[in-house]
Amino acid sequence: MQGDAVCERIEWLVKSRLERVATDASGWDTLYKDPRDGRMWELTYPRSEMHGGGPPSLTVVARDEASRRYEVPAVEV
């Protein structure tokens, strides 16, 4: 499977712009922070029926939700 422009953009953002904050217990979902505006982003692979979870998804997540999902103190997110 080859990634499209969206997959490439997500990969670039994760490697170049966003800061990793935490990974969930499964090891599949990762929480990132944009240092420029403080927004929290969640990297997931929602197509579990596909090899490797399918294409990645990067979505904004509220701070309180990020704190709950990743068991990170709200101060750190």
N, C-alpha and C positions, 0 to 999 in steps of 0.2 A: 504494500500500500504506500502510495506517495502522498505527502501532504500538499495541500493547496496554499494559496496566498494567505489565508486566515491562519492556518497552522504555522506557517513561517513567521507571521507577525507575532503570534503568541510566543513562539520560541524566542524571537528577538527581544520582546518585552521582558520575558522571564530572565534572560541572560544579561540584558543590557540596562534595563530601566528599573525593574522592581527589586525589592529586597525581600529575601525569604525570611518569614517570621516563624513558621511552625509547619509541621506535617502531622496529619491525623494518625490515629492508631493503626489504621490499615496500611499506611504508607503510600496510598494512592492520591489523596487530596492534599494540596499544599496551599498555605496561606501566605500571601505576599503583601507588601506595603509599598505604595508609590511615595518615594521620599519628597517628591515635588508638591503634592497636594494632600498627602496623608490618607488617601483612600485605601481601603483594604480590598484585595483581589483574591479570589479563590480559583485555583487551577484544579480542574477535575477532568475525569475521563468517563463521561456518562453512558457510554455505549458498552456496557460490560459484556454483552454477547459477542463483541468483536475482539479480535486479537489485540492485546495490549490496551484494551478499554476503548479502542477507536480513537477518533480525533479528539484533541484536547478542547476544553471549554474554559474560558477565562471570564469570570463575572465579578462585578462589584458586590461586596457583602458588607452589611452594616457592622459597625464595631462591636456592638453587644452580641450579635449573632456569631461573629468571628471568635470572640472571647469564649462563648459557650461551646461552639463546635470543636475548637482546638484546645480548650482548657488552658488558655493563656490569660493571665490577668489583664483586665481592661486597660491598665496603665501601659502595657507593652504593645497593644495593638493600636 
